[in-house]
Amino acid sequence: MKYLKSLFLVIGIYLLVQGLGLWIGAGGLWVEKGAVETIKENPELGVVREPESVESSAQIFIYILIATAALLLFIKFKLDLIIKIFINLAIIGGLLLTLSYILGLIGILMAVTLFALRLWKRENILLMNMVLVFTIPGIGSWLGASLDVLPSFILLLILALYDIIAVFGTKHMVTLAENVKGKIPMMVAIPVGDRHLGLGTGDLTIPLVFSVSLLREYGLVNSVITSLGGCIGLTALFLYTIRKKDVVLPALPPITVGLLLGFGLSLLIP
C-alpha cells in the first residue's frame, strides 16, 4: 500500500496519546494515583465543580467557543505574539502535566527540555509532533477525569456536530487551520507523499476526554476498547482522505462514531 507508513504513523500517534492519557487517568506503573482518583478525592482540582451535571458539558463547550473566537480575533488583527504566548502556555502546561505525572521530577526536566527544543527548532515537524504527543495526554486526562460519563458523552456529541458546522458551514475552522499552518503547533502533521495532512489537537484530545471519563464509572477495559473504536474511525477517515487533494474534512465525527461503537461493544464484554 502506497501510504502504509503514513497510516501506521497516524495510528501510532493516536494510540500513543490515548495510551498515555489512560495511563495517567487510571494510574498504575510509576503513577501512584491516577487523575480520576485524584480529582474524585479533591473535586476542587477538576475543571468543573459538578462532574455529574450535564451543564458541565455546556460550560466546557462555552470555554472552547470563547477560546476559538479569541483566536480568530487575534488572527484577524495579526496579534501573533499574543497567540504564541497563549499556545505556548498551553503546551508547557500539558507537557508538565503529562511527564510529571509519569516521571515526577525527571518528567518536569524532560518537559522543560522538550519545550525549549520546540522554541529553538520551530520548523522541525517531527519535534512538533513529539511535543504535541506529550502535551495532549495531560490535558485530556485532566478534563476527562473532571467529567462523569453522561456530561462527557454530551460534550463529545456537541463537539462532533460543531466540527461539522465549523468545517462545512461557517468554515472558520478552515480559516483557523490555514492561518496557523507552519506558525503555531495546533495540528499533528502526517506526511503523505509530497504533502502533509493535519490532525487537529482537538481530534486527539476529545476522544481521550471521553475514554478517561469512563474510568469514573466503568473499568479500564471499557476505556481501552472505546479508544480502539475511535482509532478505527480515524483510520477510515485517513483512508478516505488520502485519495483526495486539497480537501478539509472534520475528523471528530468519524472518530466519535468509532468511540461509541467501541463503548457499546465494551458493554457486551462480561
N, C-alpha and C positions, 0 to 999 in steps of 0.2 A: 504493500500500500504506500502510495507516494508520500502521504503526510503522517506516517505512523509515528515518527519521532515527536512531531508536534502534538499528536493525540496523547501519547504517553506523558508528555510534559504537562499538558493541561490536566490530565487525570491525576498525575503525581502531585501537582501543586494543590489541587482541590483536596485530595486525601490527606496531604501533609497538614494543611491548615485545619481541616476538620479533626484530624487525629490529635494534633497539639491542643486544640481547643477543648476537646472532650477529656483529654488527659488533665488539663487544668481544672475543668469543671468537676470531674469526678474524683480527682485526687488519685494517689497510688504511688508508684515508684518515684522517689525524690520529692513528691508533692505530699506533704504530711496531711494537709487538709484542703480539699477541693474548694473551688469558688462557690459551688452550690451550698455546701455545708457551712462555709464561712458566712455567706450572706443570710442563710436561714438563721444562724445564731446571732448575727449582727445586721438586722434589716436596714439600719441606717447607712450601711455601706452600699446598698443597692442603688440602682439608677432611679427607681420609683419607690414611693412609700407603701403602695398596696400591690404587691406582686400578683395577687389573685383577682384584682379588678380589671375588667375589660377596658375601663377608662385609661388604664396604664398604657395600653397599646396605642390609643389615640394620642396620649401625651408624648410618647416617643416619636410617633409619626409627625406630630406638630414640630418637634425639635428638628427632625430631618428636613421638613419643609422650610423652616426658618434658616437652617444652615445652607440649604441649596439656594434659596433666594438671596442670601447674603453673598454667597459665592458668585452668583450670576451678576449681582450688582458690582462687586469688586472687579469682575472681568470687564464689564461694560465701561467702567471708569478707569480701567487699566491700573488698578491698585494691586499690582503683582506682589509687592513687598508684604502687604497685609495677608494676602492669600498664602504666601510661603510661610509666614510666621505661624498661622493657624494650622496649616497642614503639617509643618514640622513639629509643632507641639503635640499634635495627634500621633505622629509617628513615634516620637521619643516616648510618649506615654504608653503606647501599645507595646513597643519593644521592652520597656521596663516591666510592664505587667506580665508579658509572656515569659521572658527569660528569667526574671527574678523569682517568679512562681516556681519555675522548674529547677533553677540552678542557684538560687539565693544570691549571695554577694558576687559570685563568679558571673552569674547571669546579668547583674547590673553592669559589671565591667564590659561584658560582651555587648550589651545593648548600647552603651555609650560608644564603644568602638565601631559597631556597625553604623550607628548614626553619623559618626564623624567621617567614616569612609563614604557614606552616601553623599554627604555635603562636598567631599573632595572629588569624588568620581560621579558627578551628576548624570553624565551621559551613558554610563555603563548599565545596560539593560539587565544583565544577569544580576548585578548587585542590587538594582532597584527591585527586581523580583524577589530576591532573597530578603531584603528589608521588609517588604510587604508581607511575605510569608510568615515572618516572625512578629509582625505588628498586629495582624488581624486576629490571631487566636486569643490574645489577652483581652482585646476589646470585645470580641464576640462572646467569649465565655462569661465575661463580666455582665454583659447585657442579658445573655440567656439565663444566667443564674439569678437575675433580678426579676424574672417573669415566670408565672405559672404557665401551664400548657395552653389554656384557653386564650389568655391575652397574647401569648406568643404566636399561636395559630392565627388569630385575627390579624395581628401585625404582619405576618407572612403573607396572608391573602391581600391585605391592603397594599402592601409594597409591590406585590406581583402585578396588581392592577395598575398601580401608579407607574410602574416601569413601562407598561404597555402605552399608557397615556403620554408619558414623558418622551417616549421614542417616536411613536406614530402620530400622536395628537399634537401636543404643544411643541414637540421636538426640542424642548430646552435641554434634554439630556444629551442630544446630539451636539448641540451648540457647546455644551459644557465639555464634552469629550474632545471636540475639535480644538477648543481653546487651550486646554491643559495638556494636550498631547506633546510629549517631549519636554514639558516645562515642570509639571507638578506630578509627583508619583501617586496618582489616584487609580491607576489601572495596572494590572499584571499584563506584560507584553508576551504574547506567544508567537514565536517566529513560524511563519507558514510560507515556505517558498521564498519569494522575494518581498514579502510584506509581513506585517505584524498584526495579529488580532488582539484587541484589547478586552480583557476581562475585568470589569469594574470591581473595586474592593467590596462594594455592597453585595455583589453577586456571590462573594465568598463569606462575607460576614453574616448576612441574614440567615442563610441555611444553618450556620453554626449556632446562631441565637436560638433557633427552633430546636435543634438537636440537643443543645445543653439544657434548655428549659425542660425537656422530657425527663432529665435526671432528677427533677424535683418530685416527680410522681411515678416514674417508671424506672426501669433498670438500664444499665449501660448497654446491654444487648439491643434494646429498643432504639437507643440513640445511634448506635453504630449502623444498624440496618437502615434506619431512616436516612443517615448520611450517605450510605451507599446508594440508596434510591435516588438521592439528589445527584450523585455522580453519574448515574445512568441518564438522567435528564440533561445534564451538561454535555455528556458525550454525544447524545442525539443532536443537540444544538450545534455542536462543533462539526460533526459530520455533515450537517446540512450547510453550515456557513462556509466551509472551505470550498464548496462548489460555486459560491457566489463571489463577486468582486464589488468592492465599494458599497457594501450593504451593512447597515447598522441594525442589529436585532436585540430586543430585550432578552437578557439571559435568565432573569429571575423566574419568569413564568414556567418554562420547561423544567427548571431546577425544582420549582415548587411542586409541580405535578409529580416528579420523581420522589421528592421528600414525602409527600402524602401517601403515595403508593407504598413506599418503603415503611412508613409508620404503620399503615394498615396491615401490611404483611407481618410486621413485628408483633402485632397484637394477636396474630393467629398462632404464634410460636409459644408452646406451653412453657 
